[in-house]
Amino acid sequence: MTTATTVSARDIPRTPGIRARTVNDAEVRASLDVLGSLPADAWSRPTACTGWAVRDMAAHEIGQCEELAKPWLMFSRIRRARTRHPELGALDGHNESQIEDRADLPPERLVHELAKHGPRGLHSLARAPRPLRRRLRTSLVFPQEGRALPEDSMEYLNSVLVARDLWMHRIDISDATGAELVLNGHDREILHQVLLDLALGWSGPPCLLELSGPIGGRYRIGGDGPPAVTLRADAVVLARHLSGRPARGELRFEGDEKTASALADARVVF
């Protein structure tokens, strides 16, 4: 009998730029596989993102990729949202503008658009010099959201958030439609970055995360020593929870109640 290795989540390395290109490409392909497999009636189903149907989520994903190659579109959408959606913050209003830009496209055209803009956007992002990606601050465009990131930079966007956003929306679409959620090596890399950010933001005592499923494993946050809490959950269930989405699956906490409550309240930016 073998015992699974316990990994310190804080020691997980940040995804390097070269690896990020592979992960980003793999996630675009995975997202296309799911969207391309959907029947016509699936596109109108509601998702975990309030007010968004599957087609809205796809339009948002296309807009995100499109803006990587054409960043000026982001600013024009923000400006438009100030008039059309004054009740929303800059990021949420901008996202609604992305959806409005493709509100009339049929599902097959949305799949085509992601197949076009996904690779183009990733190519443009990878071509940006690394020093520039490190210097450019996300908070210059989205002040509140940018300052909440573990790293307020375009490099963090490139290495972490691009794939993470697409990944969680692929999970959302799978949840909404029943489409198969295929998980492999690149999904584990995305999960690792989620756990790294959880560990970087955790100031409580040591905790053990025992995660099941195809991309599961054993992880420690909060330093060395006996864990005050052991959390057992499917890896994707935990990721959904950390994103603030409604629960889909069980999270089991064993140990100190105060620490368990703090861990249950922990969130990671998606």
C-alpha positions in Angstrom: 0.0 0.0 0.0 1.4 3.4 -1.0 0.6 6.8 0.6 0.0 9.8 -1.6 2.5 12.5 -1.4 1.4 15.7 0.3 2.4 18.8 -1.6 2.8 22.2 0.0 0.5 24.4 -2.2 2.6 27.5 -1.4 5.6 25.8 -3.0 3.8 25.1 -6.3 5.7 27.2 -8.9 3.8 29.8 -10.8 3.2 28.6 -14.4 6.0 29.9 -16.6 5.2 31.7 -19.8 6.2 28.8 -22.1 4.1 26.4 -20.2 1.2 28.9 -20.1 1.1 28.9 -23.9 0.6 25.1 -23.9 -2.1 25.3 -21.1 -3.9 28.2 -22.8 -4.0 26.4 -26.1 -5.2 23.2 -24.5 -8.0 25.0 -22.7 -9.2 26.7 -25.9 -9.3 23.3 -27.6 -11.2 21.8 -24.7 -13.7 24.6 -24.6 -14.3 24.3 -28.4 -14.8 20.5 -28.0 -17.6 21.1 -25.4 -19.3 24.0 -27.3 -19.1 22.1 -30.6 -20.8 19.1 -29.0 -23.8 20.9 -27.7 -27.3 20.3 -29.1 -29.3 23.3 -30.2 -31.5 23.4 -27.1 -28.5 23.5 -24.8 -27.4 27.1 -25.7 -30.4 28.7 -23.9 -29.9 26.9 -20.6 -29.0 29.0 -17.6 -25.6 28.8 -16.0 -24.1 29.4 -12.6 -23.4 33.0 -13.6 -26.5 34.9 -12.8 -28.4 36.1 -15.9 -26.1 34.2 -18.3 -27.3 31.4 -20.6 -24.7 29.1 -22.2 -24.7 31.3 -25.4 -23.9 34.4 -23.2 -21.0 32.6 -21.6 -19.6 31.6 -25.1 -19.9 35.2 -26.3 -18.0 36.4 -23.2 -15.3 33.9 -23.9 -15.0 35.0 -27.5 -14.8 38.6 -26.3 -12.0 37.8 -23.8 -9.9 36.2 -26.5 -10.7 38.9 -29.0 -9.4 41.6 -26.7 -6.0 39.8 -26.2 -5.3 40.6 -29.9 -7.3 43.9 -30.0 -7.0 45.5 -26.5 -8.7 48.7 -27.7 -11.9 46.8 -27.8 -11.8 46.4 -24.1 -11.7 50.2 -23.6 -14.5 50.8 -26.0 -16.7 48.2 -24.3 -16.0 49.7 -20.9 -17.0 53.2 -22.2 -20.2 51.8 -23.8 -21.1 50.0 -20.6 -20.9 53.2 -18.6 -23.9 54.5 -20.6 -25.8 51.2 -21.0 -25.1 49.7 -17.6 -24.3 52.5 -15.1 -25.4 50.2 -12.3 -22.6 47.8 -12.9 -18.9 48.1 -12.2 -16.3 48.4 -14.9 -15.6 44.7 -15.2 -19.2 43.5 -15.1 -20.4 46.2 -17.5 -17.6 45.4 -19.9 -18.6 41.7 -19.8 -22.2 42.6 -20.7 -20.9 44.6 -23.6 -19.0 41.5 -24.8 -22.2 39.5 -24.8 -24.2 42.3 -26.5 -21.7 42.4 -29.4 -22.7 38.8 -30.4 -26.2 38.7 -29.2 -27.6 37.8 -32.6 -25.1 35.1 -33.6 -26.4 31.5 -33.9 -24.6 28.8 -32.0 -22.5 27.4 -34.9 -21.2 30.9 -35.6 -20.2 31.3 -31.9 -18.2 28.2 -32.1 -16.6 29.5 -35.3 -15.8 32.8 -33.6 -14.1 31.1 -30.7 -12.1 28.9 -33.1 -10.9 32.1 -34.8 -10.3 34.5 -31.9 -9.0 32.0 -29.4 -5.8 31.1 -31.2 -5.3 34.7 -32.4 -5.6 36.1 -29.0 -3.3 33.6 -27.4 -0.7 34.2 -30.1 -0.8 38.0 -29.6 -0.5 37.6 -25.8 2.5 35.3 -26.1 4.2 37.8 -28.5 4.1 40.6 -25.9 7.6 41.0 -24.4 7.8 39.5 -20.9 9.1 42.8 -19.2 6.1 44.6 -20.7 3.7 41.9 -19.4 5.2 42.3 -16.0 4.9 46.1 -15.9 1.4 46.5 -17.3 -1.1 46.6 -14.4 -4.5 45.1 -14.7 -5.7 47.6 -12.1 -5.1 50.4 -14.6 -8.2 49.1 -16.5 -10.2 47.4 -13.7 -9.0 49.1 -10.5 -11.0 47.2 -7.9 -10.5 43.7 -9.5 -6.9 44.3 -10.4 -5.8 45.2 -6.9 -7.5 42.0 -5.6 -5.2 39.8 -7.7 -2.2 38.0 -6.2 -0.2 39.6 -8.9 -1.4 42.8 -10.6 0.2 42.3 -13.9 -0.4 41.3 -17.5 2.0 38.4 -16.9 -0.4 37.0 -14.3 -3.2 37.4 -16.8 -1.1 35.5 -19.4 0.1 32.7 -17.1 -3.0 32.1 -14.9 -6.2 34.0 -15.6 -6.7 33.3 -19.3 -6.9 29.6 -18.9 -8.6 29.8 -15.4 -11.5 31.8 -16.8 -12.0 29.6 -19.8 -11.7 26.5 -17.6 -14.3 27.5 -15.0 -16.7 28.5 -17.7 -16.2 25.1 -19.4 -17.2 23.6 -16.0 -20.2 26.0 -15.9 -21.3 24.8 -19.4 -20.8 21.2 -18.4 -22.9 21.7 -15.3 -25.7 23.5 -17.3 -25.9 21.1 -20.2 -24.7 17.7 -18.9 -21.8 17.7 -21.4 -18.9 15.5 -20.4 -16.2 17.3 -18.5 -12.9 15.8 -19.7 -10.0 16.4 -17.4 -6.3 15.8 -18.1 -2.8 17.2 -17.5 -3.5 20.9 -18.4 -6.5 20.9 -16.0 -4.2 19.8 -13.2 -1.9 22.8 -14.0 -4.9 25.2 -13.8 -6.0 23.6 -10.5 -2.4 23.9 -9.1 -2.5 27.7 -9.7 -5.8 27.9 -7.9 -4.4 26.1 -4.9 -1.2 28.3 -5.0 -3.4 31.4 -4.8 -5.4 29.9 -2.0 -2.2 29.2 -0.1 -0.8 32.7 -0.7 -4.0 34.2 0.7 -4.3 31.9 3.7 -3.2 33.2 7.0 -4.7 30.5 9.2 -3.2 27.4 10.8 -2.1 24.4 8.7 -4.8 22.6 6.8 -4.8 19.4 4.7 -6.7 19.2 1.5 -7.5 15.7 0.3 -8.9 16.1 -3.2 -10.4 13.3 -5.2 -11.2 12.9 -8.9 -9.0 12.8 -12.0 -7.0 15.8 -11.0 -7.0 15.3 -7.3 -4.2 14.9 -4.8 -3.1 15.9 -1.2 -2.1 19.5 -0.5 -1.1 21.5 2.6 -1.8 25.1 3.2 -0.7 27.2 6.2 2.8 25.9 6.9 4.1 22.8 8.6 2.7 21.0 11.6 -0.4 18.9 12.3 -3.4 20.1 10.3 -6.0 21.9 12.3 -8.5 20.9 9.6 -8.7 18.3 6.9 -10.9 19.1 3.9 -12.1 16.3 1.7 -13.7 17.1 -1.6 -13.6 16.5 -5.3 -11.0 18.8 -6.9 -13.5 20.4 -9.3 -16.1 20.8 -6.5 -13.5 22.7 -4.4 -12.6 24.9 -7.4 -16.3 25.8 -7.9 -16.6 26.6 -4.2 -13.5 28.8 -4.2 -14.9 30.7 -7.2 -18.0 31.6 -5.1 -20.4 29.5 -7.2 -23.3 27.6 -5.8 -22.3 24.2 -4.3 -22.3 21.2 -6.6 -21.0 18.4 -4.4 -19.9 17.9 -0.8 -17.1 19.5 1.0 -16.3 17.7 4.3 -14.4 19.5 7.0 -12.9 17.7 10.0 -11.1 19.5 12.8 -11.2 22.9 14.5 -14.5 24.6 13.8 -13.2 28.1 13.7 -10.5 27.2 11.2 -13.0 25.1 9.2 -15.3 28.1 9.0 -12.5 30.3 7.8 -11.4 27.8 5.1 -15.0 27.5 3.9 -15.1 31.3 3.5 -11.9 31.4 1.5 -12.1 32.5 -2.1 -9.8 32.7 -5.1 -10.2 35.1 -8.0 -11.5 33.5 -11.3 
